[in-house]
Amino acid sequence: MLHPMTSEPEQQIGVGTQDAFQRLWTPHRMAYIQGENKPTGPEAGDGCPFCGIPEMSDEDGLIVARGKHVYAVLNLYPYNGGHLMVVPYRHVADYTELDGPETAELAELTKRAMTALRKASGAHGFNIGMNQGAAAGAGIAAHLHQHIVPRWGGDTNFMPVVGHTKVLPQLLADTRRMLAEAWPAD
């Protein structure tokens, strides 16, 4: 952090050995680390955020698009700017539990998300996938959700590699609005 009266870095005594790195403090991530708003159990009534989000306005829930069986929502803790998830309204944990119409619409909204991300942000590629079960890394294992993470050539830089920090250039509300405007029509 720069000292308010000079352009020199502010020195903080007792915070560790001085080095050439500035520190990016992200206290908002502590909620994720501590499991704030995580479900208390596997059922829909156990505080599942993916069951509650559709009850919110699109803006408050960060919903980009709604279908009949699934919806697209921004990830609160994105790996990259524009990180979306496609989520069934029905509270199911496993991909094999989806019925035919849910499976088809999940695939269709994934395609539309890719189209919107390319149009809005010029994404060069995507990581798309699901973590099935806590052992596979699912943060909310009780409610299926597919990640769509936009990627750009050279987007892996020293920050995530050395600093274990992602720098996101846009507020989630602005990203939601941009993607909703770029979302392809039915």
C-alpha positions as CSV (number, residue, x, y, z in Angstrom):
1,M,0.0,0.0,0.0
2,L,1.3,3.5,-0.9
3,H,1.8,6.0,1.9
4,P,-1.0,8.6,1.7
5,M,1.4,11.6,1.6
6,T,4.2,10.1,-0.6
7,S,4.5,7.7,-3.5
8,E,6.7,5.4,-1.3
9,P,5.4,2.1,-0.1
10,E,4.1,2.3,3.5
11,Q,6.2,0.2,5.9
12,Q,4.3,-1.8,8.4
13,I,6.5,-2.9,11.3
14,G,6.0,-6.5,12.5
15,V,4.2,-7.9,9.4
16,G,7.1,-10.0,8.2
17,T,10.4,-9.7,6.4
18,Q,10.5,-6.8,4.0
19,D,10.8,-7.9,0.4
20,A,10.0,-6.5,-3.0
21,F,6.4,-7.6,-3.1
22,Q,3.4,-5.5,-2.4
23,R,0.5,-7.2,-0.6
24,L,-3.0,-7.5,-2.0
25,W,-5.4,-7.9,0.9
26,T,-8.6,-9.8,0.0
27,P,-10.5,-10.0,3.3
28,H,-13.8,-10.8,1.4
29,R,-12.3,-14.2,0.6
30,M,-12.3,-15.1,4.3
31,A,-16.1,-15.7,4.1
32,Y,-15.3,-18.4,1.5
33,I,-12.4,-19.9,3.5
34,Q,-14.4,-20.1,6.6
35,G,-17.4,-21.6,4.8
36,E,-19.8,-18.7,5.4
37,N,-23.3,-19.4,3.9
38,K,-22.3,-23.1,3.1
39,P,-25.2,-25.6,3.4
40,T,-25.5,-27.3,6.8
41,G,-26.5,-30.6,5.2
42,P,-27.3,-32.3,1.9
43,E,-31.0,-31.3,1.6
44,A,-32.4,-28.3,-0.2
45,G,-33.7,-26.9,3.1
46,D,-30.3,-27.0,4.6
47,G,-29.3,-23.6,3.4
48,C,-28.3,-24.5,-0.2
49,P,-27.4,-21.2,-1.9
50,F,-28.2,-22.7,-5.4
51,C,-31.8,-23.3,-4.2
52,G,-32.1,-19.7,-2.8
53,I,-30.5,-17.8,-5.6
54,P,-33.4,-18.2,-8.1
55,E,-35.7,-16.5,-5.5
56,M,-33.6,-13.3,-5.8
57,S,-33.7,-10.7,-8.5
58,D,-31.2,-11.3,-11.3
59,E,-29.1,-8.4,-10.0
60,D,-29.0,-9.5,-6.4
61,G,-28.5,-13.2,-7.3
62,L,-25.9,-12.4,-10.0
63,I,-28.1,-14.4,-12.4
64,V,-27.1,-13.9,-16.0
65,A,-29.9,-16.0,-17.7
66,R,-32.8,-18.2,-16.6
67,G,-34.1,-21.2,-18.5
68,K,-37.0,-23.5,-17.7
69,H,-34.9,-26.1,-15.9
70,V,-31.5,-24.4,-15.2
71,Y,-30.0,-21.0,-14.8
72,A,-26.6,-19.3,-15.4
73,V,-25.1,-17.4,-12.5
74,L,-21.8,-15.8,-11.8
75,N,-19.5,-17.5,-9.3
76,L,-19.0,-15.4,-6.1
77,Y,-15.4,-16.6,-5.9
78,P,-14.3,-16.6,-9.5
79,Y,-11.2,-18.2,-10.9
80,N,-11.3,-15.6,-13.8
81,G,-13.5,-12.6,-14.6
82,G,-16.8,-13.9,-16.1
83,H,-16.6,-17.3,-14.3
84,L,-20.2,-18.6,-14.7
85,M,-22.0,-21.7,-13.4
86,V,-25.0,-23.4,-15.0
87,V,-27.2,-24.8,-12.2
88,P,-30.4,-26.9,-12.3
89,Y,-33.3,-25.4,-10.3
90,R,-33.9,-28.9,-8.9
91,H,-31.7,-29.9,-5.9
92,V,-29.7,-32.8,-7.3
93,A,-26.2,-33.8,-6.4
94,D,-25.1,-36.0,-9.2
95,Y,-25.1,-35.6,-13.0
96,T,-26.8,-38.9,-13.4
97,E,-29.8,-37.6,-11.5
98,L,-30.7,-35.0,-14.1
99,D,-33.6,-35.9,-16.4
100,G,-33.5,-35.5,-20.2
101,P,-34.9,-31.9,-20.4
102,E,-32.5,-30.8,-17.6
103,T,-29.5,-32.4,-19.3
104,A,-30.4,-30.8,-22.6
105,E,-31.0,-27.3,-21.2
106,L,-27.7,-27.5,-19.1
107,A,-25.9,-28.2,-22.4
108,E,-27.7,-25.4,-24.2
109,L,-27.1,-22.8,-21.5
110,T,-23.4,-23.8,-21.5
111,K,-23.2,-23.1,-25.2
112,R,-25.0,-19.8,-24.8
113,A,-22.6,-18.9,-21.9
114,M,-19.6,-19.5,-24.2
115,T,-21.2,-17.4,-26.9
116,A,-21.9,-14.5,-24.5
117,L,-18.4,-14.7,-22.9
118,R,-16.8,-14.6,-26.4
119,K,-18.9,-11.6,-27.4
120,A,-18.6,-9.7,-24.1
121,S,-15.0,-10.4,-23.2
122,G,-13.2,-11.9,-26.2
123,A,-12.5,-15.2,-24.4
124,H,-10.0,-17.3,-26.3
125,G,-10.9,-20.6,-24.6
126,F,-12.8,-22.2,-21.7
127,N,-12.4,-24.6,-18.8
128,I,-15.8,-26.3,-18.5
129,G,-16.5,-29.0,-15.9
130,M,-18.2,-30.3,-12.8
131,N,-16.7,-31.5,-9.5
132,Q,-18.9,-34.4,-8.5
133,G,-18.7,-34.9,-4.7
134,A,-16.6,-33.4,-1.9
135,A,-13.7,-35.8,-2.7
136,A,-13.6,-34.4,-6.2
137,G,-13.4,-30.8,-4.9
138,A,-17.1,-29.7,-5.1
139,G,-17.5,-26.7,-2.8
140,I,-21.2,-27.4,-2.6
141,A,-21.5,-31.1,-3.4
142,A,-25.2,-31.4,-2.6
143,H,-26.3,-29.3,-5.6
144,L,-24.9,-30.0,-9.1
145,H,-23.3,-27.0,-10.9
146,Q,-21.2,-26.8,-14.0
147,H,-18.4,-24.3,-14.1
148,I,-17.6,-22.3,-17.3
149,V,-14.3,-20.4,-16.8
150,P,-13.2,-18.1,-19.6
151,R,-9.5,-18.1,-20.5
152,W,-7.3,-15.9,-22.5
153,G,-3.8,-16.5,-24.0
154,G,-1.3,-15.5,-21.3
155,D,-3.9,-15.2,-18.5
156,T,-1.6,-17.3,-16.3
157,N,0.9,-14.8,-14.9
158,F,3.0,-14.4,-11.8
159,M,0.1,-13.4,-9.5
160,P,-1.6,-16.8,-9.3
161,V,1.6,-18.7,-9.7
162,V,3.8,-16.8,-7.2
163,G,1.3,-14.8,-5.1
164,H,-1.6,-17.3,-5.1
165,T,-3.8,-14.3,-5.9
166,K,-6.2,-13.6,-8.8
167,V,-6.6,-10.0,-10.0
168,L,-10.1,-9.5,-11.3
169,P,-10.6,-6.2,-13.2
170,Q,-14.3,-5.8,-12.8
171,L,-17.0,-5.9,-10.1
172,L,-19.4,-8.9,-10.3
173,A,-22.4,-6.6,-10.8
174,D,-20.8,-5.1,-13.8
175,T,-19.8,-8.5,-15.2
176,R,-23.3,-9.8,-14.7
177,R,-24.8,-6.8,-16.6
178,M,-22.2,-7.1,-19.4
179,L,-22.9,-10.9,-19.9
180,A,-26.7,-10.5,-19.6
181,E,-26.6,-7.9,-22.4
182,A,-24.4,-10.2,-24.5
183,W,-26.5,-13.4,-23.8
184,P,-27.8,-14.8,-27.1
185,A,-31.6,-15.0,-27.7
186,D,-33.5,-18.2,-27.7
